[in-house]
Amino acid sequence: MHFFLWLQHTAFITWLSDSVVMATFIEVLHYFSLFLLVGSIVLVDLRIMGLAARKRNATELAQDLFPVMWTGLALNFVSGFILFLGDAAAFYYNWVFHIKLGVILISVVFGIIVQASVRKWDRPTGIPMGAKLMAFISLALWIGSILASVEVPALTSVG
């Protein structure tokens, strides 16, 4: 806890938090990177389930969107960490925030599994039902991640 309090009160984090322009930039970056991350995963998940981009090969679509997913993940992690540091002491004790991080971690793992497995699943005879189920679970987890993220400030006034 002392470490998080120290981080929260460092000059750089205080400057970012107190600057309306920088705080707004970090929040916009966080949401934009979330759109990159989740949007690319959702497109691949929907393609695997046969609900979108049916004219595109699933493997090619996943390969095209894989860099977008990783860019979004990296930017989202960095911007989220900076936002966390702005109120680290409050987030440290926030049980909803801990649930959010857990759901996001599971979502990222499923997203990586789906992205990495598309080539194996993309067959001329069709994508196996197990793969479609994995894509559905990935999609549901990302929806859960977004809902958990929205609930942190709604339920606890932190964030």
N, C-alpha and C positions, 0 to 999 in steps of 0.2 A: 504494500500500500504506500509506503514512504517513497518508493521509486516512482510510482504513478503520480503522486503529489509533486515530486520534484520535476518530473517531465511536464506536468500541466503548467508549472510556473516558470519554465525556462523562458528566456527572453524571446526566442524565435516563436514558440507556440503562443505566448501572450500577444506578441505582435500580430500573428495571424488571426487570432481570435478577436482582437480588438479592432482590426482593420475590416471595415464593412466590405470593401472591395475584395480583399484577399479571402475573407470568410465566404463571401458569395461565390468567388471563383472556385474555391475548393468544393463547395457544395454542388455547384453546377458540374464540375469535373466528376464528382462522385456519381451523380445521376446519369451523366452522359456515358461514363464508363460502364455503369450498370446496364444501360441500354445496349451497349456493344456486347457485353458479356452474355446477358440473358437473351438478347435478340438473336445472336448467332447460335446459341444452344437451342433455343426454341425452334428456329428454322430447321436445324438438323433433326431434332426430335420429331417435328411434324412431318418431315420428309420420310423418316424411317417408318413412321406410323402410316404413311401413305396419304396424308391429309394436305400436303403442300408440296409445291415444286416437283410435281410428278414427272415432268418432262426432263428434269435434271437427274443425272446419275447421283445417287446418294454419296458415293465415295468422293466424287469430284466436288460436290457441294460442301461436304465436311472438310475437304482439303482447302477449299477456297476460304471457308469461314474459320478454320482453325487459328490462323494468325490474329484474326479479329477477336476471337474468344480470349486468347492469351493476352493481347493488348488490353482488352477490357478488364480482365482479371487483375493484371498488374496495376493499372491506373486506379481501379476500384479499391484494391488493397492499400495502396499508398494514400489515396485521398481519404479513405475510411479511417486509416490509422491516424492521420492528422486530425480528422474530426473527433476521433476518440480522445486524443491527447488534449483537446480543448476543454474537456470536462471528464478527465480520466477518473477522478475520485468518485464521481457519481456513477459512471458506467461500471466501475469496479464492483459495486454492490448491487447493480441492477440485474435482477433475475431474468427479466424479459430479454435484455441484451445478451445474456449468456445463452438463452435458448436460440436467439437469432443467430449467434455465431455458430452454434452447433448445427443448426439446420443449413446454414450456408456452407459449412465444411462438408456435410454429407452431400449437398447439392453439387459442390465442386467435384467431389470424388465421382459421383454418378455422371456428371458432365464429361469428365475426362475418360471414364470407362466407355461411354457411348461414342465419343469422338474417336477414341483409339480403336474401337471395335467395328466401326462402320464398314471398313474394307472387307472384313471377314463376313459380315452379315449381308452385304450387297451381292446378291446372287441373281443370275438370269432367271431362276425359277421364282424369285421373290424373296422378300426379307422375312426371316423366320418370326413366328409369333413371339418367341422369347425376347427377341430384339425389340419388337414393338412394345412389349411390356416394359422393358428397361427404359425405352424412350419415354413412355408414359409416366413412369415413376420419376424420371429425371425432370420432366415437365412439371409434374405435381410438386416436386421438391422445390423447384425454382419459384413456383407460385407461393408455396409456403414460406420461402425465404423473403419474398417481397412483403407478404402479409405480416410476417414477424418483424420486419424492419419498420413497417408503418406503425406497428403497435408499441414499439419502444417509447416514443414520445407520448403517444395517446394514453397509455396505461400508467406511465411512471413520470411524466413531465421532464424526462431527461432526453436531451438530443435536439 
